[in-house]
Amino acid sequence: MDKKVTCGCSCGCSNPKPIQQEAPKENWYLPYMDKKTKGIEVEEKKSPVALFYCAGASNVGQSTMLASVKAANQVGYDKAALLCLASISAGLKNIHNGAKNAKGIVVVDGCPMQCALKTMQKAEFVPQKSFILTKDFDIKKNFDLNSREDIERIASGIAQGILEVYNASGAKE
């Protein structure tokens, strides 16, 4: 069976053009903080903004993860570090130290329950910026886990928030 090569846009044309994707940026911060926590000597680097997201079991929860990854790639891992929210509750030192040493903290929640924000507050962290997708980006909550609604728009908003926190810390962009 022959496969028809198309452009990928679902228009059905047979004029394929190569799609250029930006290479993902290196997420160096977690391995760096892990070594520091273990007492392994590392070359000191400036800390980025710590980014925590809820990743809950709804479209908006899953969108926090997808958009946060896109936002971190947009601004670069020298400015944003994706950190594991569950590790805060679990008391893991490398993530706790990563959050403590960050230039600031940005939290992204999917819905008004604000599980990510409450987790950070319970661990005595005070985020400089907090987003709720249903409120700040007017995304309706449902349980379609394959929804990719407005990921680009959400990611741009998160990226802007990261840069605001980063720049407020006195760091140069």
N, C-alpha and C positions, 0 to 999 in steps of 0.2 A: 504494500500500500504506500503510495507516494504522499508525502506530507507537503502541504502548501505553506510556503514561507510568506508571512505577511509582516506588516509594519508593527504589529502588536497593539494597535490602537482600537481594534475591533471594527474598523471601517471596511475591512475586507480587501484593501488594496494590496498589490503584490510588489510594493516598492520598499523593501525593508531597509531601514537605516540603523546603523549600530547605536545602541543606547549607551551613553557614557554616564557612568555612575562615579560619584566622588568616593574615593577610598575612605573607609572608616578611619577615624583618628585613633591614635593609641590611647587606651585607658590605662595609664601608668600609675594612678594614685593608689588603688587598692594593693597591688603588689608592694609598692613603696611603703605604705603604712603597715603592712604585714611584717615586712623586714624590720622597720623601726620598733614595732611592738615586741618583736622577738630579740631585740638587742643587736641585730645585724647592722653593721655600719653601712650607711647609704650616703650618697651625695645629696645634700640638703637641697630641697626644691621649695618654691613658694606653693602654699596650699591654695587649691581652688575653692569654689563655693560647693558645699555638699548638697546634693540633690536627692531627696527621698520621695518616693511615690507609693501610692497604696496598692496598686495591682489587684484590686478586688475582683469579685466574681460577677461583674456586670460589664456592659459595654463601656461605661465611663471609667470603671476600675481598670480594665484592660487598656483603655486609651491613655491612662496616666503613664503607663509603662512605655507604650509605643511613642507617645509624644515626648516624654522625658529623654528617651534615647536619641530621638531626632534633634531635640534642643541641645543636648550635650555635644552631639556631632556638629551642630551649627556653630556653637560658640567655641568649641575645642575643649579638650580635657585639661588644658592648662588653666581654664576658667571654671569648669564644672566637673565634679566627680559624682558618678552614679553610685550611691551607697545603699546597702541592703537594710531596709526597714526592720525586717524580722531579726536581724543581728542586734539591733538596739534593744529589743525586748529580751533577747537571749543573753545580753550582757557581754557580747564578744568585744574584747579589748581593741582589736585593730579597727573595727568600724566605729566604736565609741570614740577612740582617739582621733580617727579621721574626722568625725563630726566636731569634736572639741577643738581641733586645730584648724578647721576650715575658716575661710574668710567670712563665711556666713552660711546660713542654711535656708534652702528653699524647699518647701513641702508642697506636693501636688496630690490632692484628694479628688476622687471621682464624684462623691456625693456629699450632702450635708452631714453625714455621720462623722466625717473628718477623722477617720481612724489613724491616718498617718500623722496628722497634727497632734492628736491626743497621745499617740505613742511617743512622739518626740517630747511633748510637754511632761509626760509621766517620767521620762528619763531626765527631766530638768534641763532640756534644751529649749531655747527660745528662737524659733525660726524668724528670720528677717522678712520673709515673703511666704505667703501661703495662697494657693489656688484651690478652688473648688470648681471642677469642670461644669457641673450642672448650673452653677451660679455665675461664674466668671466668663464662661464661654457658651452659656445657654444651650448645653447639650442635654437632651432628654434621656433619662436613665431607662434602660431596658436590659434584657438579658441575652441579647444577641452578641455572643462573644467574638463573632467574626466581623463586627462593625468596625469600619475604619473612618467613620464620619468626622470630618473636619480635623484630622490629625495634623495636617500642615499648619492650619490656623492656630491650633492649640500649641503646637511645638514653637511657633513664632512667639506666642505670648509668654511661654515659659522661658524661652531664650532671652527675651527682653527682661524678664524678671531676674534671671541669673546675672545678666550684665549690670542691672541696677544695683544688686547686692554686691557684686564684684567691685564695681566702681565706687560704691559708697564706702568700701573697706579701705579706700585709698590706693587701690591698685590701678595701674595704667592699663588701658585696653590695647 
